[in-house]
Amino acid sequence: MAKTVDVVIVGGGVVGSSIAYNLKNDGFTGSVVVLEKDPSYQYASSSLSMGGVRQQFGHAVNVLLVRYSVGIYEQFDQLMAVDGEPAHAQFRQRGYMFLANEKNAPILERRYQLQKSVGADVEILSREEIHRRFPELWLDDILWATFGPRDGYVDPHGVLQGFRRKARSLGAVYEADEVVGIEVRDGKVEGVRTKKGEHYQTRIVVNAAGPSAKLVGAMAGVQLPIEPVRQQLFVCALPRPWPYEFPMIIDPDGVHWRHETGNKIIVAKTKHDEPPGFRFGYERERFHRECWPDLARRVPEFDRLVLERGWGGLYAMTPDQNAIYGEHPEVKGFYMANGFSGHGLMMSPATGKVMSELIRLGRYETVDVSELNVERFAQGKLVLEEALI
């Protein structure tokens, strides 16, 4: 027998759970069902991410999304408390620092002016100030840096569980099941079918399926330009007890790292020619070949780092490295919050808010993300985000 519900969210990761939470918290009185095929979240992109949260983007809408999200993360553990028990996002505002050399300084300067113009908390650090704060860094090729003092990183699993627990406490229902079909008739959503044989009659389906968003879109008869691409992360033990915790530091050559509990660092460097596909492992030789030389050049003591472990998580990439928001123009009731290209976790508080507004009110209020619609790809109106790290 079919179950009638008001909203079905496909994907119970951090984006889907934020949407469920915001809908219920904003006063939506209808029923909300979240379908998550992997309740262990072993391969969830948010759980496998580096946890970074930064306002330093190259496009205004992204700056505004994370600016709002930072404000939520600063109160997250209290906002997501259930029965007096706080959440455990553990937002560490150690900052984000982009190092500028002769090659990338004009780009960082342009971004800095944009970020300041829309209210981002970002400042310029001189080479002398960088040395004062982080004396172990080799800076001969560095001119200055941009620094976001309110930026930092969260515990990805803590954020996911915080949104999920709070959404459930407000009435959202989570089911461990996989969507296998979306029913569309006369250009309108009518229902969802699952692997376990459940049939949900609904007029609203929200695609929050992360790297699987393209597959979910195909079920509704639409094409979404989203591909899963692996990002590898490496955990290294520091060569000695470090006297301070690193912020997220982004080297001009692309390698970046942040402090991790236990006198360690987490390291990443985007491989721009990584082929799309669902792969989760990591390659030790890639760390030694592509990351370690840059790390040891920037911090000479890092030549004694010890690589302990690593993993691979998936970015849901779009052609312009920007997300897709909104209702699909060809299928009424099919909503999308997809293709975050590695920025889903940091934007998730704002994403949940704007999607709640769109579903309840038919418009965006907190941040206008209308330019990040799916139509832009067919129309050739890409919104390029150059600040992918």
C-alpha positions in Angstrom: 0.0 0.0 0.0 1.3 3.4 -0.9 2.2 5.9 1.8 1.3 9.5 1.3 3.9 12.0 2.4 4.5 15.7 1.7 8.3 15.7 1.0 10.7 12.9 0.2 14.4 13.7 0.5 16.7 11.3 -1.3 19.9 11.2 0.6 20.3 11.5 4.4 23.8 12.9 4.4 24.7 16.4 5.7 22.8 18.2 2.9 19.7 16.1 3.1 19.6 16.2 6.8 20.1 20.0 6.9 17.2 20.4 4.5 15.0 18.1 6.7 16.0 20.0 9.8 15.4 23.5 8.3 12.0 22.5 6.9 10.8 21.3 10.3 12.5 24.1 12.3 11.1 26.7 10.0 7.5 25.5 10.7 6.8 23.2 7.9 3.9 21.1 9.2 3.8 18.5 6.5 5.5 15.1 6.7 9.1 14.7 5.7 10.7 11.3 4.9 14.4 11.0 4.4 15.6 7.9 2.4 19.2 7.0 3.0 20.6 3.9 1.4 23.7 3.6 3.6 22.7 4.4 7.3 26.3 3.6 8.4 27.4 6.6 6.3 30.6 4.6 5.6 30.9 6.2 2.1 29.1 9.5 2.7 31.0 12.4 1.2 30.5 14.5 4.3 31.9 11.9 6.6 35.0 11.4 4.4 35.7 15.1 4.0 38.4 17.3 5.4 35.9 19.3 7.4 37.0 22.7 6.2 34.7 25.8 6.5 35.8 29.0 4.6 34.4 32.2 3.3 37.2 32.7 0.9 35.6 32.0 -2.5 35.8 33.7 -5.9 32.1 34.1 -6.4 29.8 36.3 -4.2 27.0 33.8 -3.8 29.4 31.2 -2.4 30.9 33.7 0.0 27.4 34.6 1.3 26.4 30.9 1.7 29.4 30.1 3.8 29.2 33.4 5.7 25.7 32.4 6.8 26.9 28.8 7.6 29.8 30.1 9.8 27.2 31.9 11.9 25.3 28.6 12.4 28.4 26.6 13.0 29.5 29.0 15.8 26.2 28.0 17.6 25.8 24.5 16.1 26.3 22.4 19.2 23.7 24.3 21.1 21.2 24.8 18.2 21.2 21.0 17.5 20.9 20.0 21.2 18.2 17.3 21.8 16.8 16.8 25.3 19.6 19.0 26.7 22.4 17.0 25.0 24.4 19.2 22.6 25.7 18.1 19.2 29.4 17.7 18.7 30.4 19.6 15.5 33.5 20.9 17.4 34.0 23.9 15.2 37.6 24.9 15.5 38.1 28.4 14.2 41.8 28.2 13.5 41.4 30.1 10.3 42.1 29.6 6.6 45.3 31.0 5.1 46.0 31.3 1.4 49.7 32.0 0.7 50.3 34.5 -2.1 53.4 34.5 -4.4 54.1 36.5 -7.5 52.0 34.1 -9.7 48.8 33.9 -7.7 48.8 37.3 -5.9 46.7 39.1 -8.5 44.0 36.3 -8.2 44.0 36.4 -4.4 43.8 40.2 -4.4 40.8 40.1 -6.7 39.1 37.5 -4.5 39.9 39.5 -1.4 38.2 42.6 -2.7 35.2 40.6 -3.7 35.0 38.9 -0.3 35.2 42.2 1.6 32.6 43.7 -0.6 30.0 41.2 0.5 31.0 41.2 4.2 33.3 38.3 4.5 35.6 38.2 7.6 39.0 38.1 5.8 42.2 40.1 6.2 45.7 40.5 4.7 48.7 39.2 6.6 52.1 40.6 5.7 55.0 38.2 5.3 56.3 39.4 8.7 53.0 38.6 10.4 52.9 35.2 8.8 56.4 34.5 10.2 55.4 35.8 13.6 52.4 33.4 13.8 54.0 30.4 12.0 57.8 30.7 12.3 58.5 27.3 10.8 57.2 28.2 7.4 59.7 29.0 4.6 58.5 32.2 3.1 61.1 33.4 0.7 58.7 33.2 -2.3 55.7 34.4 -0.3 54.5 38.1 -0.6 51.5 38.0 1.8 48.5 35.9 2.6 44.7 36.2 3.0 43.4 34.9 6.3 39.9 34.2 7.5 39.9 34.4 11.3 36.4 33.0 11.7 37.0 30.1 9.3 38.2 26.7 10.4 37.1 23.1 10.4 34.4 20.9 11.9 34.0 17.2 12.8 32.1 16.1 9.7 30.5 13.1 11.5 29.5 15.3 14.4 27.8 17.8 12.0 25.9 15.0 10.2 24.7 13.4 13.4 23.8 16.8 14.8 21.5 17.6 11.8 20.1 14.1 11.7 19.2 13.9 15.4 17.7 17.3 15.5 15.6 16.7 12.4 14.3 13.5 13.8 13.4 15.2 17.1 11.4 17.7 15.1 9.4 15.0 13.3 11.4 14.1 10.2 11.4 10.3 9.5 14.5 8.5 8.4 14.3 5.2 6.5 17.2 3.0 5.6 16.2 2.3 2.0 17.4 3.0 -1.6 15.3 4.9 -4.2 15.0 2.8 -7.4 12.3 4.9 -9.2 10.7 8.3 -9.3 7.2 8.5 -10.8 6.6 11.5 -13.0 3.4 12.1 -14.9 2.6 15.1 -17.2 5.8 16.8 -16.0 5.0 16.5 -12.3 6.4 14.3 -9.5 3.9 11.8 -8.3 5.8 9.3 -6.2 8.9 7.3 -5.3 9.6 3.6 -5.2 12.3 1.9 -3.2 14.5 -1.2 -3.2 12.6 -2.6 -0.2 9.3 -2.3 -2.1 7.9 0.8 -0.5 5.8 3.2 -2.5 5.6 6.8 -1.4 3.0 9.1 -3.0 4.4 12.6 -3.0 4.4 15.8 -5.0 7.9 16.9 -3.8 11.1 15.0 -4.1 14.4 16.6 -3.1 17.5 15.2 -4.7 20.3 15.4 -2.0 22.1 12.3 -3.2 25.6 13.7 -3.3 27.8 11.9 -5.8 24.8 9.7 -6.8 22.7 12.8 -7.8 23.1 12.1 -11.5 21.6 8.7 -11.1 18.7 10.0 -9.1 18.1 12.7 -11.7 17.9 10.1 -14.4 15.1 8.3 -12.4 13.1 11.5 -12.8 13.9 11.7 -16.5 16.4 14.6 -16.3 20.1 14.9 -17.0 22.3 16.5 -14.3 25.9 17.3 -15.3 27.4 15.9 -12.1 30.2 13.4 -11.8 31.7 11.7 -8.7 35.4 12.4 -8.5 37.8 11.1 -5.8 39.7 13.4 -3.4 42.4 11.7 -1.4 43.3 12.7 2.1 46.5 11.8 4.1 47.0 11.8 7.8 50.6 12.4 8.9 52.3 12.4 12.3 54.3 15.6 13.0 58.0 15.1 13.6 57.9 16.6 17.1 55.3 18.0 19.5 54.1 21.1 17.7 53.7 24.3 19.9 50.6 25.5 18.2 47.7 24.2 16.0 47.9 25.0 12.3 45.0 26.7 10.5 44.1 25.4 7.1 47.1 26.5 5.0 46.8 26.5 1.2 50.2 26.6 -0.6 50.3 28.3 -4.0 51.2 24.9 -5.5 47.9 23.5 -4.3 48.9 21.3 -1.4 47.0 22.2 1.8 46.9 20.9 5.3 45.4 21.5 8.7 46.0 20.3 12.3 44.5 17.1 13.5 44.1 15.8 17.0 47.1 13.9 18.3 49.9 16.1 17.0 49.1 15.2 13.4 48.1 17.0 10.2 45.6 16.1 7.4 46.9 16.8 3.9 45.3 17.0 0.5 46.1 18.2 -3.0 43.5 18.1 -5.7 44.4 16.0 -8.7 42.8 17.9 -11.6 43.0 14.9 -14.0 41.5 12.4 -11.6 39.0 10.4 -13.7 35.4 10.3 -12.6 34.1 7.2 -10.8 33.1 5.7 -7.5 36.6 5.0 -6.0 37.4 5.4 -2.3 41.0 4.1 -1.7 44.1 6.2 -1.4 47.5 5.9 -3.0 50.5 6.1 -0.7 52.8 6.7 -3.7 50.8 9.8 -4.7 51.5 11.4 -1.3 55.2 10.8 -1.6 55.3 11.9 -5.2 52.9 14.9 -5.3 52.4 16.2 -1.7 55.5 15.5 0.4 58.0 17.5 -1.7 55.8 20.6 -1.5 55.2 20.2 2.2 58.9 19.8 3.0 59.7 22.8 0.9 57.2 25.0 2.8 58.0 23.6 6.2 61.5 22.0 6.1 60.8 20.0 9.2 58.1 18.2 7.3 60.7 16.1 5.6 60.4 13.9 8.7 56.6 13.5 8.5 55.3 10.0 8.9 52.4 9.0 6.7 50.1 7.0 8.9 46.9 6.4 6.9 44.6 7.9 4.3 41.3 7.6 2.5 39.4 8.7 -0.5 36.1 10.6 -0.5 34.0 11.8 -3.4 33.4 15.3 -4.7 30.2 15.7 -6.7 31.6 17.8 -9.5 29.8 20.1 -12.0 31.4 21.7 -15.1 31.8 25.1 -13.3 32.6 23.7 -9.9 29.4 25.3 -8.4 26.3 23.7 -6.9 22.9 23.3 -8.5 19.9 24.6 -6.5 16.2 24.8 -7.3 13.2 23.1 -8.8 13.8 21.5 -12.2 12.1 23.5 -14.9 10.9 20.3 -16.7 9.7 18.3 -13.7 7.5 20.2 -11.2 8.2 19.1 -7.7 11.7 17.7 -8.4 14.1 19.9 -6.3 17.9 19.8 -6.4 20.6 20.5 -3.9 23.5 18.9 -5.8 27.0 19.2 -7.3 28.8 21.1 -4.5 32.2 20.2 -5.9 33.7 19.6 -2.5 31.9 22.4 -0.6 28.8 20.6 0.5 29.7 20.3 4.2 30.8 23.9 4.7 27.6 25.2 2.9 25.2 22.7 4.4 23.6 25.1 7.0 22.8 27.7 4.3 21.8 25.0 1.8 19.2 23.6 4.2 17.9 27.1 4.8 17.5 28.3 1.2 16.0 25.0 0.2 13.5 25.2 3.0 12.6 28.7 1.9 12.1 27.6 -1.7 9.9 24.6 -0.8 7.8 26.5 1.7 7.6 30.0 0.2 8.5 29.5 -3.4 11.5 31.9 -3.2 14.9 32.4 -1.6 15.3 34.9 1.2 18.5 34.2 3.2 20.8 34.0 0.1 19.6 34.4 -3.5 21.1 31.3 -5.2 18.8 31.6 -8.3 21.8 32.0 -10.6 23.0 28.5 -9.6 20.1 26.9 -11.4 20.4 23.8 -13.6 19.4 25.7 -16.7 22.7 27.6 -16.8 24.5 24.6 -18.3 22.2 24.2 -21.3 22.2 28.0 -21.8 26.0 28.3 -21.6 25.8 30.6 -18.6 28.3 28.9 -16.4 29.1 30.5 -13.0 32.7 29.6 -12.7 34.2 29.1 -9.2 38.0 29.4 -9.4 38.7 28.9 -5.7 38.6 25.1 -5.7 41.4 23.7 -3.6 
